[in-house]
Amino acid sequence: MVLWTLSNKASSGVHFERAERYTIHVLSARQLHLARQFASGPQEERFKGVAVTRAPNGAVMLDDPECAAWFECYNLRRHEAGDHIIFIGQVERCQRSTHQPLVYHAGAFDLTPSN
């Protein structure tokens, strides 16, 4: 299972609340441009120019072999907690690669390669 949170103010919240399944991606250090694209601008522009496909159980996912990992999840539970919604996803399928993951820490992306 995976647990993640989303602000109550996020425009995408209604989509995640209604979805039966969703895919969580761990972007690689090579995908900094995607992280920035998804984090800013209007929701309808976030997937502009981004190739998507379907995960084995039908959830939309990135069609990009550069991802460090992905998890297709059944939308098991949702809990309101302050100004966020906590989502609990039951992992049904997952895959990882050897790409270095993109790390966001202390308000910035860490692009230092690990040894």
A tleap script that builds the chain and sets N, CA, C and O, in Angstrom:
source leaprc.protein.ff14SB
mol = sequence {
  NMET VAL LEU TRP THR LEU SER ASN LYS ALA
  SER SER GLY VAL HIE PHE GLU ARG ALA GLU
  ARG TYR THR ILE HIE VAL LEU SER ALA ARG
  GLN LEU HIE LEU ALA ARG GLN PHE ALA SER
  GLY PRO GLN GLU GLU ARG PHE LYS GLY VAL
  ALA VAL THR ARG ALA PRO ASN GLY ALA VAL
  MET LEU ASP ASP PRO GLU CYS ALA ALA TRP
  PHE GLU CYS TYR ASN LEU ARG ARG HIE GLU
  ALA GLY ASP HIE ILE ILE PHE ILE GLY GLN
  VAL GLU ARG CYS GLN ARG SER THR HIE GLN
  PRO LEU VAL TYR HIE ALA GLY ALA PHE ASP
  LEU THR PRO SER CASN
}
set mol.1.N position { 0.839 -1.178 0.000 }
set mol.1.CA position { 0.000 0.000 0.000 }
set mol.1.C position { 0.882 1.238 0.000 }
set mol.1.O position { 2.017 1.222 0.476 }
set mol.2.N position { 0.332 2.294 -0.541 }
set mol.2.CA position { 1.000 3.594 -0.500 }
set mol.2.C position { 0.037 4.617 0.085 }
set mol.2.O position { -1.178 4.525 -0.091 }
set mol.3.N position { 0.599 5.580 0.776 }
set mol.3.CA position { -0.162 6.660 1.367 }
set mol.3.C position { 0.411 7.954 0.821 }
set mol.3.O position { 1.627 8.148 0.803 }
set mol.4.N position { -0.466 8.835 0.378 }
set mol.4.CA position { -0.019 10.133 -0.102 }
set mol.4.C position { -1.098 11.162 0.195 }
set mol.4.O position { -2.250 10.808 0.444 }
set mol.5.N position { -0.726 12.431 0.170 }
set mol.5.CA position { -1.679 13.483 0.498 }
set mol.5.C position { -1.786 14.489 -0.637 }
set mol.5.O position { -0.884 14.639 -1.462 }
set mol.6.N position { -2.926 15.171 -0.643 }
set mol.6.CA position { -3.196 16.204 -1.637 }
set mol.6.C position { -3.940 17.331 -0.938 }
set mol.6.O position { -4.857 17.084 -0.154 }
set mol.7.N position { -3.554 18.545 -1.216 }
set mol.7.CA position { -4.210 19.706 -0.623 }
set mol.7.C position { -5.691 19.731 -1.007 }
set mol.7.O position { -6.059 19.379 -2.128 }
set mol.8.N position { -6.532 20.151 -0.066 }
set mol.8.CA position { -7.958 20.310 -0.360 }
set mol.8.C position { -8.191 21.329 -1.467 }
set mol.8.O position { -9.226 21.294 -2.134 }
set mol.9.N position { -7.247 22.230 -1.668 }
set mol.9.CA position { -7.379 23.284 -2.683 }
set mol.9.C position { -6.931 22.832 -4.072 }
set mol.9.O position { -7.128 23.560 -5.045 }
set mol.10.N position { -6.334 21.650 -4.183 }
set mol.10.CA position { -5.822 21.186 -5.472 }
set mol.10.C position { -6.969 20.965 -6.461 }
set mol.10.O position { -7.960 20.309 -6.142 }
set mol.11.N position { -6.819 21.518 -7.654 }
set mol.11.CA position { -7.867 21.376 -8.664 }
set mol.11.C position { -8.042 19.936 -9.137 }
set mol.11.O position { -9.098 19.585 -9.663 }
set mol.12.N position { -7.030 19.106 -8.960 }
set mol.12.CA position { -7.111 17.710 -9.393 }
set mol.12.C position { -7.764 16.805 -8.347 }
set mol.12.O position { -8.002 15.628 -8.619 }
set mol.13.N position { -8.053 17.328 -7.170 }
set mol.13.CA position { -8.597 16.528 -6.081 }
set mol.13.C position { -9.857 15.782 -6.432 }
set mol.13.O position { -9.994 14.606 -6.098 }
set mol.14.N position { -10.777 16.441 -7.097 }
set mol.14.CA position { -12.048 15.801 -7.453 }
set mol.14.C position { -11.824 14.582 -8.350 }
set mol.14.O position { -12.563 13.602 -8.256 }
set mol.15.N position { -10.828 14.635 -9.202 }
set mol.15.CA position { -10.537 13.505 -10.098 }
set mol.15.C position { -10.000 12.307 -9.310 }
set mol.15.O position { -10.387 11.167 -9.566 }
set mol.16.N position { -9.111 12.570 -8.358 }
set mol.16.CA position { -8.566 11.473 -7.551 }
set mol.16.C position { -9.618 10.884 -6.614 }
set mol.16.O position { -9.614 9.680 -6.359 }
set mol.17.N position { -10.511 11.715 -6.104 }
set mol.17.CA position { -11.561 11.206 -5.226 }
set mol.17.C position { -12.507 10.268 -5.972 }
set mol.17.O position { -12.997 9.300 -5.390 }
set mol.18.N position { -12.765 10.532 -7.227 }
set mol.18.CA position { -13.709 9.736 -8.019 }
set mol.18.C position { -13.069 8.543 -8.720 }
set mol.18.O position { -13.767 7.605 -9.104 }
set mol.19.N position { -11.760 8.568 -8.888 }
set mol.19.CA position { -11.074 7.525 -9.660 }
set mol.19.C position { -11.086 6.190 -8.927 }
set mol.19.O position { -10.866 6.138 -7.717 }
set mol.20.N position { -11.341 5.121 -9.654 }
set mol.20.CA position { -11.246 3.786 -9.077 }
set mol.20.C position { -9.783 3.389 -8.908 }
set mol.20.O position { -9.411 2.731 -7.936 }
set mol.21.N position { -8.957 3.802 -9.873 }
set mol.21.CA position { -7.523 3.505 -9.853 }
set mol.21.C position { -6.754 4.744 -10.299 }
set mol.21.O position { -7.283 5.613 -10.993 }
set mol.22.N position { -5.503 4.799 -9.885 }
set mol.22.CA position { -4.597 5.853 -10.338 }
set mol.22.C position { -3.187 5.268 -10.358 }
set mol.22.O position { -2.923 4.221 -9.767 }
set mol.23.N position { -2.292 5.965 -11.047 }
set mol.23.CA position { -0.899 5.549 -11.118 }
set mol.23.C position { -0.030 6.607 -10.465 }
set mol.23.O position { -0.146 7.797 -10.758 }
set mol.24.N position { 0.839 6.159 -9.580 }
set mol.24.CA position { 1.812 7.036 -8.942 }
set mol.24.C position { 3.148 6.805 -9.645 }
set mol.24.O position { 3.585 5.664 -9.802 }
set mol.25.N position { 3.786 7.884 -10.063 }
set mol.25.CA position { 5.075 7.796 -10.749 }
set mol.25.C position { 6.179 8.344 -9.857 }
set mol.25.O position { 5.993 9.355 -9.179 }
set mol.26.N position { 7.310 7.689 -9.857 }
set mol.26.CA position { 8.524 8.223 -9.255 }
set mol.26.C position { 9.350 8.708 -10.441 }
set mol.26.O position { 9.925 7.909 -11.181 }
set mol.27.N position { 9.400 10.023 -10.612 }
set mol.27.CA position { 10.143 10.581 -11.741 }
set mol.27.C position { 11.638 10.392 -11.525 }
set mol.27.O position { 12.116 10.332 -10.392 }
set mol.28.N position { 12.357 10.302 -12.620 }
set mol.28.CA position { 13.812 10.180 -12.532 }
set mol.28.C position { 14.444 11.567 -12.581 }
set mol.28.O position { 13.791 12.552 -12.928 }
set mol.29.N position { 15.712 11.624 -12.232 }
set mol.29.CA position { 16.448 12.888 -12.270 }
set mol.29.C position { 16.450 13.482 -13.683 }
set mol.29.O position { 16.626 14.689 -13.850 }
set mol.30.N position { 16.258 12.643 -14.688 }
set mol.30.CA position { 16.202 13.099 -16.085 }
set mol.30.C position { 14.865 13.774 -16.418 }
set mol.30.O position { 14.718 14.351 -17.495 }
set mol.31.N position { 13.907 13.705 -15.514 }
set mol.31.CA position { 12.563 14.208 -15.785 }
set mol.31.C position { 12.221 15.467 -14.987 }
set mol.31.O position { 11.052 15.720 -14.695 }
set mol.32.N position { 13.217 16.239 -14.642 }
set mol.32.CA position { 12.998 17.479 -13.908 }
set mol.32.C position { 12.001 18.371 -14.638 }
set mol.32.O position { 11.159 19.006 -14.003 }
set mol.33.N position { 12.086 18.427 -15.953 }
set mol.33.CA position { 11.165 19.255 -16.742 }
set mol.33.C position { 9.712 18.831 -16.520 }
set mol.33.O position { 8.825 19.684 -16.473 }
set mol.34.N position { 9.455 17.525 -16.382 }
set mol.34.CA position { 8.092 17.056 -16.128 }
set mol.34.C position { 7.631 17.456 -14.724 }
set mol.34.O position { 6.490 17.882 -14.546 }
set mol.35.N position { 8.492 17.323 -13.751 }
set mol.35.CA position { 8.132 17.717 -12.383 }
set mol.35.C position { 7.729 19.182 -12.352 }
set mol.35.O position { 6.739 19.543 -11.715 }
set mol.36.N position { 8.474 20.010 -13.023 }
set mol.36.CA position { 8.157 21.443 -13.053 }
set mol.36.C position { 6.867 21.709 -13.828 }
set mol.36.O position { 6.070 22.561 -13.437 }
set mol.37.N position { 6.663 20.984 -14.920 }
set mol.37.CA position { 5.454 21.157 -15.719 }
set mol.37.C position { 4.215 20.749 -14.916 }
set mol.37.O position { 3.199 21.443 -14.961 }
set mol.38.N position { 4.285 19.647 -14.192 }
set mol.38.CA position { 3.142 19.178 -13.420 }
set mol.38.C position { 2.879 20.044 -12.187 }
set mol.38.O position { 1.749 20.103 -11.703 }
set mol.39.N position { 3.900 20.705 -11.683 }
set mol.39.CA position { 3.765 21.486 -10.455 }
set mol.39.C position { 3.267 22.906 -10.677 }
set mol.39.O position { 2.896 23.585 -9.719 }
set mol.40.N position { 3.252 23.360 -11.906 }
set mol.40.CA position { 2.876 24.755 -12.134 }
set mol.40.C position { 1.904 24.869 -13.300 }
set mol.40.O position { 1.706 23.934 -14.076 }
set mol.41.N position { 1.318 26.030 -13.391 }
set mol.41.CA position { 0.415 26.306 -14.497 }
set mol.41.C position { -0.956 25.690 -14.299 }
set mol.41.O position { -1.189 24.945 -13.348 }
set mol.42.N position { -1.863 26.014 -15.218 }
set mol.42.CA position { -3.227 25.501 -15.120 }
set mol.42.C position { -3.283 23.983 -15.312 }
set mol.42.O position { -2.485 23.416 -16.058 }
set mol.43.N position { -4.220 23.340 -14.644 }
set mol.43.CA position { -4.341 21.883 -14.705 }
set mol.43.C position { -4.458 21.376 -16.137 }
set mol.43.O position { -3.853 20.363 -16.487 }
set mol.44.N position { -5.225 22.066 -16.959 }
set mol.44.CA position { -5.436 21.601 -18.334 }
set mol.44.C position { -4.177 21.657 -19.197 }
set mol.44.O position { -4.155 21.083 -20.285 }
set mol.45.N position { -3.140 22.332 -18.734 }
set mol.45.CA position { -1.881 22.439 -19.472 }
set mol.45.C position { -0.827 21.438 -18.999 }
set mol.45.O position { 0.194 21.266 -19.665 }
set mol.46.N position { -1.051 20.782 -17.877 }
set mol.46.CA position { -0.017 19.947 -17.266 }
set mol.46.C position { 0.399 18.765 -18.132 }
set mol.46.O position { 1.566 18.373 -18.114 }
set mol.47.N position { -0.514 18.201 -18.875 }
set mol.47.CA position { -0.180 17.039 -19.695 }
set mol.47.C position { 0.092 17.412 -21.161 }
set mol.47.O position { 0.211 16.531 -22.012 }
set mol.48.N position { 0.188 18.697 -21.448 }
set mol.48.CA position { 0.442 19.153 -22.819 }
set mol.48.C position { 1.794 18.619 -23.300 }
set mol.48.O position { 2.830 18.893 -22.694 }
set mol.49.N position { 1.773 17.856 -24.395 }
set mol.49.CA position { 2.994 17.306 -24.967 }
set mol.49.C position { 3.519 16.078 -24.251 }
set mol.49.O position { 4.612 15.606 -24.565 }
set mol.50.N position { 2.763 15.546 -23.288 }
set mol.50.CA position { 3.202 14.391 -22.507 }
set mol.50.C position { 2.475 13.144 -23.007 }
set mol.50.O position { 1.245 13.111 -23.050 }
set mol.51.N position { 3.242 12.119 -23.385 }
set mol.51.CA position { 2.648 10.872 -23.872 }
set mol.51.C position { 2.121 10.054 -22.701 }
set mol.51.O position { 2.804 9.882 -21.691 }
set mol.52.N position { 0.896 9.551 -22.847 }
set mol.52.CA position { 0.304 8.706 -21.816 }
set mol.52.C position { -0.165 7.390 -22.434 }
set mol.52.O position { -0.363 7.282 -23.644 }
set mol.53.N position { -0.333 6.410 -21.575 }
set mol.53.CA position { -0.833 5.099 -21.977 }
set mol.53.C position { -1.684 4.581 -20.819 }
set mol.53.O position { -2.052 5.348 -19.928 }
set mol.54.N position { -1.995 3.301 -20.827 }
set mol.54.CA position { -2.774 2.690 -19.747 }
set mol.54.C position { -1.936 1.644 -19.028 }
set mol.54.O position { -1.220 0.864 -19.656 }
set mol.55.N position { -2.034 1.635 -17.710 }
set mol.55.CA position { -1.403 0.607 -16.890 }
set mol.55.C position { -2.201 -0.694 -17.068 }
set mol.55.O position { -3.297 -0.665 -17.626 }
set mol.56.N position { -1.677 -1.813 -16.610 }
set mol.56.CA position { -2.355 -3.098 -16.834 }
set mol.56.C position { -3.827 -3.158 -16.415 }
set mol.56.O position { -4.618 -3.837 -17.069 }
set mol.57.N position { -4.209 -2.462 -15.341 }
set mol.57.CA position { -5.612 -2.480 -14.905 }
set mol.57.C position { -6.400 -1.263 -15.362 }
set mol.57.O position { -7.511 -1.030 -14.888 }
set mol.58.N position { -5.833 -0.483 -16.283 }
set mol.58.CA position { -6.574 0.590 -16.926 }
set mol.58.C position { -6.325 2.004 -16.462 }
set mol.58.O position { -6.846 2.933 -17.079 }
set mol.59.N position { -5.557 2.223 -15.407 }
set mol.59.CA position { -5.277 3.587 -14.958 }
set mol.59.C position { -4.377 4.295 -15.964 }
set mol.59.O position { -3.512 3.674 -16.582 }
set mol.60.N position { -4.584 5.587 -16.120 }
set mol.60.CA position { -3.731 6.387 -17.003 }
set mol.60.C position { -2.348 6.471 -16.381 }
set mol.60.O position { -2.204 6.630 -15.169 }
set mol.61.N position { -1.325 6.361 -17.239 }
set mol.61.CA position { 0.054 6.475 -16.754 }
set mol.61.C position { 0.924 7.120 -17.823 }
set mol.61.O position { 0.551 7.160 -18.996 }
set mol.62.N position { 2.071 7.618 -17.419 }
set mol.62.CA position { 3.023 8.196 -18.362 }
set mol.62.C position { 3.575 7.099 -19.262 }
set mol.62.O position { 3.861 5.992 -18.806 }
set mol.63.N position { 3.719 7.409 -20.514 }
set mol.63.CA position { 4.337 6.492 -21.473 }
set mol.63.C position { 5.776 6.963 -21.659 }
set mol.63.O position { 6.139 7.514 -22.698 }
set mol.64.N position { 6.586 6.733 -20.625 }
set mol.64.CA position { 7.944 7.274 -20.600 }
set mol.64.C position { 8.879 6.290 -19.889 }
set mol.64.O position { 8.761 6.096 -18.679 }
set mol.65.N position { 9.790 5.678 -20.614 }
set mol.65.CA position { 10.703 4.716 -19.995 }
set mol.65.C position { 11.719 5.354 -19.045 }
set mol.65.O position { 12.484 4.637 -18.400 }
set mol.66.N position { 11.744 6.677 -18.947 }
set mol.66.CA position { 12.674 7.380 -18.061 }
set mol.66.C position { 12.225 7.363 -16.598 }
set mol.66.O position { 13.021 7.693 -15.719 }
set mol.67.N position { 10.976 6.989 -16.310 }
set mol.67.CA position { 10.502 6.967 -14.918 }
set mol.67.C position { 11.337 6.003 -14.090 }
set mol.67.O position { 11.726 4.932 -14.558 }
set mol.68.N position { 11.606 6.401 -12.851 }
set mol.68.CA position { 12.354 5.533 -11.945 }
set mol.68.C position { 11.474 4.366 -11.482 }
set mol.68.O position { 11.963 3.258 -11.262 }
set mol.69.N position { 10.168 4.633 -11.337 }
set mol.69.CA position { 9.230 3.581 -10.924 }
set mol.69.C position { 7.809 4.076 -11.136 }
set mol.69.O position { 7.570 5.274 -11.288 }
set mol.70.N position { 6.865 3.133 -11.143 }
set mol.70.CA position { 5.441 3.477 -11.138 }
set mol.70.C position { 4.672 2.420 -10.357 }
set mol.70.O position { 5.078 1.261 -10.262 }
set mol.71.N position { 3.533 2.868 -9.793 }
set mol.71.CA position { 2.670 2.006 -9.001 }
set mol.71.C position { 1.231 2.225 -9.470 }
set mol.71.O position { 0.715 3.339 -9.380 }
set mol.72.N position { 0.589 1.188 -9.963 }
set mol.72.CA position { -0.834 1.296 -10.279 }
set mol.72.C position { -1.595 0.883 -9.019 }
set mol.72.O position { -1.399 -0.209 -8.486 }
set mol.73.N position { -2.465 1.776 -8.558 }
set mol.73.CA position { -3.131 1.573 -7.271 }
set mol.73.C position { -4.646 1.580 -7.394 }
set mol.73.O position { -5.224 2.333 -8.179 }
set mol.74.N position { -5.275 0.721 -6.599 }
set mol.74.CA position { -6.712 0.777 -6.387 }
set mol.74.C position { -6.952 1.839 -5.321 }
set mol.74.O position { -6.288 1.835 -4.285 }
set mol.75.N position { -7.875 2.731 -5.559 }
set mol.75.CA position { -8.164 3.856 -4.662 }
set mol.75.C position { -8.934 3.329 -3.448 }
set mol.75.O position { -10.161 3.415 -3.400 }
set mol.76.N position { -8.216 2.792 -2.482 }
set mol.76.CA position { -8.807 2.055 -1.363 }
set mol.76.C position { -9.534 2.937 -0.351 }
set mol.76.O position { -10.688 2.668 -0.018 }
set mol.77.N position { -8.878 3.980 0.139 }
set mol.77.CA position { -9.466 4.825 1.172 }
set mol.77.C position { -9.035 6.278 0.988 }
set mol.77.O position { -7.993 6.580 0.406 }
set mol.78.N position { -9.893 7.171 1.517 }
set mol.78.CA position { -9.590 8.596 1.545 }
set mol.78.C position { -10.019 9.120 2.909 }
set mol.78.O position { -11.088 8.769 3.409 }
set mol.79.N position { -9.184 9.958 3.506 }
set mol.79.CA position { -9.492 10.538 4.816 }
set mol.79.C position { -9.172 12.022 4.789 }
set mol.79.O position { -8.108 12.421 4.315 }
set mol.80.N position { -10.070 12.827 5.286 }
set mol.80.CA position { -9.796 14.256 5.419 }
set mol.80.C position { -8.936 14.468 6.655 }
set mol.80.O position { -9.191 13.896 7.715 }
set mol.81.N position { -7.919 15.297 6.501 }
set mol.81.CA position { -7.003 15.587 7.606 }
set mol.81.C position { -6.542 17.036 7.481 }
set mol.81.O position { -5.636 17.345 6.707 }
set mol.82.N position { -7.164 17.902 8.236 }
set mol.82.CA position { -6.796 19.317 8.165 }
set mol.82.C position { -7.070 19.878 6.787 }
set mol.82.O position { -8.190 19.793 6.284 }
set mol.83.N position { -6.040 20.455 6.174 }
set mol.83.CA position { -6.206 21.057 4.851 }
set mol.83.C position { -5.801 20.113 3.721 }
set mol.83.O position { -5.583 20.558 2.594 }
set mol.84.N position { -5.697 18.806 4.013 }
set mol.84.CA position { -5.313 17.807 3.015 }
set mol.84.C position { -6.266 16.614 3.040 }
set mol.84.O position { -7.012 16.408 3.997 }
set mol.85.N position { -6.219 15.850 1.977 }
set mol.85.CA position { -6.895 14.558 1.907 }
set mol.85.C position { -5.799 13.511 1.868 }
set mol.85.O position { -4.865 13.606 1.072 }
set mol.86.N position { -5.914 12.520 2.725 }
set mol.86.CA position { -4.968 11.402 2.729 }
set mol.86.C position { -5.555 10.304 1.857 }
set mol.86.O position { -6.673 9.846 2.096 }
set mol.87.N position { -4.809 9.884 0.854 }
set mol.87.CA position { -5.217 8.785 -0.021 }
set mol.87.C position { -4.412 7.541 0.343 }
set mol.87.O position { -3.198 7.610 0.538 }
set mol.88.N position { -5.090 6.422 0.430 }
set mol.88.CA position { -4.426 5.136 0.643 }
set mol.88.C position { -4.705 4.300 -0.589 }
set mol.88.O position { -5.855 3.986 -0.897 }
set mol.89.N position { -3.644 3.943 -1.289 }
set mol.89.CA position { -3.760 3.160 -2.510 }
set mol.89.C position { -3.231 1.751 -2.313 }
set mol.89.O position { -2.140 1.550 -1.779 }
set mol.90.N position { -4.014 0.785 -2.749 }
set mol.90.CA position { -3.570 -0.608 -2.709 }
set mol.90.C position { -2.832 -0.886 -4.018 }
set mol.90.O position { -3.434 -0.845 -5.091 }
set mol.91.N position { -1.548 -1.164 -3.934 }
set mol.91.CA position { -0.731 -1.384 -5.123 }
set mol.91.C position { -1.137 -2.703 -5.785 }
set mol.91.O position { -1.110 -3.768 -5.168 }
set mol.92.N position { -1.513 -2.593 -7.064 }
set mol.92.CA position { -1.894 -3.780 -7.833 }
set mol.92.C position { -0.790 -4.206 -8.794 }
set mol.92.O position { -0.599 -5.397 -9.041 }
set mol.93.N position { -0.072 -3.238 -9.329 }
set mol.93.CA position { 1.033 -3.501 -10.241 }
set mol.93.C position { 2.085 -2.434 -10.003 }
set mol.93.O position { 1.768 -1.308 -9.619 }
set mol.94.N position { 3.336 -2.796 -10.233 }
set mol.94.CA position { 4.408 -1.811 -10.119 }
set mol.94.C position { 5.592 -2.256 -10.974 }
set mol.94.O position { 5.725 -3.420 -11.351 }
set mol.95.N position { 6.429 -1.290 -11.256 }
set mol.95.CA position { 7.637 -1.564 -12.032 }
set mol.95.C position { 8.669 -0.516 -11.672 }
set mol.95.O position { 8.323 0.630 -11.386 }
set mol.96.N position { 9.937 -0.902 -11.684 }
set mol.96.CA position { 11.011 0.050 -11.416 }
set mol.96.C position { 12.061 -0.057 -12.511 }
set mol.96.O position { 12.110 -1.031 -13.263 }
set mol.97.N position { 12.891 0.962 -12.578 }
set mol.97.CA position { 13.998 0.972 -13.532 }
set mol.97.C position { 15.284 1.243 -12.757 }
set mol.97.O position { 15.277 1.332 -11.529 }
set mol.98.N position { 16.358 1.369 -13.474 }
set mol.98.CA position { 17.643 1.670 -12.832 }
set mol.98.C position { 17.942 3.173 -12.837 }
set mol.98.O position { 19.022 3.588 -12.415 }
set mol.99.N position { 17.003 3.981 -13.305 }
set mol.99.CA position { 17.218 5.430 -13.348 }
set mol.99.C position { 17.230 6.026 -11.945 }
set mol.99.O position { 16.443 5.628 -11.086 }
set mol.100.N position { 18.122 6.975 -11.722 }
set mol.100.CA position { 18.222 7.694 -10.457 }
set mol.100.C position { 16.933 8.479 -10.223 }
set mol.100.O position { 16.526 9.234 -11.105 }
set mol.101.N position { 16.268 8.330 -9.061 }
set mol.101.CA position { 15.025 9.068 -8.824 }
set mol.101.C position { 15.274 10.561 -8.615 }
set mol.101.O position { 16.337 10.972 -8.147 }
set mol.102.N position { 14.283 11.348 -8.967 }
set mol.102.CA position { 14.315 12.786 -8.728 }
set mol.102.C position { 13.882 13.021 -7.281 }
set mol.102.O position { 12.840 12.526 -6.852 }
set mol.103.N position { 14.685 13.773 -6.538 }
set mol.103.CA position { 14.413 14.003 -5.122 }
set mol.103.C position { 14.104 15.483 -4.894 }
set mol.103.O position { 14.841 16.362 -5.341 }
set mol.104.N position { 13.006 15.736 -4.193 }
set mol.104.CA position { 12.636 17.093 -3.786 }
set mol.104.C position { 12.761 17.144 -2.272 }
set mol.104.O position { 12.088 16.394 -1.564 }
set mol.105.N position { 13.620 18.023 -1.773 }
set mol.105.CA position { 13.883 18.082 -0.338 }
set mol.105.C position { 14.181 19.516 0.072 }
set mol.105.O position { 14.918 20.227 -0.610 }
set mol.106.N position { 13.609 19.930 1.180 }
set mol.106.CA position { 13.867 21.258 1.751 }
set mol.106.C position { 13.600 22.371 0.738 }
set mol.106.O position { 14.338 23.354 0.676 }
set mol.107.N position { 12.544 22.208 -0.053 }
set mol.107.CA position { 12.123 23.257 -0.971 }
set mol.107.C position { 12.853 23.321 -2.296 }
set mol.107.O position { 12.703 24.296 -3.033 }
set mol.108.N position { 13.645 22.300 -2.620 }
set mol.108.CA position { 14.384 22.310 -3.884 }
set mol.108.C position { 14.616 20.880 -4.375 }
set mol.108.O position { 14.547 19.923 -3.604 }
set mol.109.N position { 14.888 20.763 -5.654 }
set mol.109.CA position { 15.239 19.472 -6.236 }
set mol.109.C position { 16.711 19.201 -5.981 }
set mol.109.O position { 17.555 20.076 -6.173 }
set mol.110.N position { 17.010 17.988 -5.550 }
set mol.110.CA position { 18.393 17.570 -5.318 }
set mol.110.C position { 18.853 16.808 -6.543 }
set mol.110.O position { 18.398 15.690 -6.785 }
set mol.111.N position { 19.732 17.386 -7.303 }
set mol.111.CA position { 20.209 16.766 -8.543 }
set mol.111.C position { 21.615 16.208 -8.380 }
set mol.111.O position { 22.300 15.944 -9.368 }
set mol.112.N position { 22.045 16.027 -7.135 }
set mol.112.CA position { 23.364 15.471 -6.872 }
set mol.112.C position { 23.311 13.971 -7.064 }
set mol.112.O position { 22.537 13.295 -6.387 }
set mol.113.N position { 24.121 13.424 -7.978 }
set mol.113.CA position { 24.096 11.959 -8.153 }
set mol.113.C position { 24.620 11.258 -6.921 }
set mol.113.O position { 25.574 11.714 -6.290 }
set mol.114.N position { 23.985 10.136 -6.577 }
set mol.114.CA position { 24.460 9.363 -5.426 }
set mol.114.C position { 25.584 8.421 -5.876 }
set mol.114.O position { 25.657 8.037 -7.043 }
set mol.115.N position { 26.436 8.067 -4.951 }
set mol.115.CA position { 27.556 7.178 -5.263 }
set mol.115.C position { 27.209 5.761 -4.921 }
set mol.115.O position { 28.027 4.861 -5.112 }
savepdb mol mol.pdb
quit
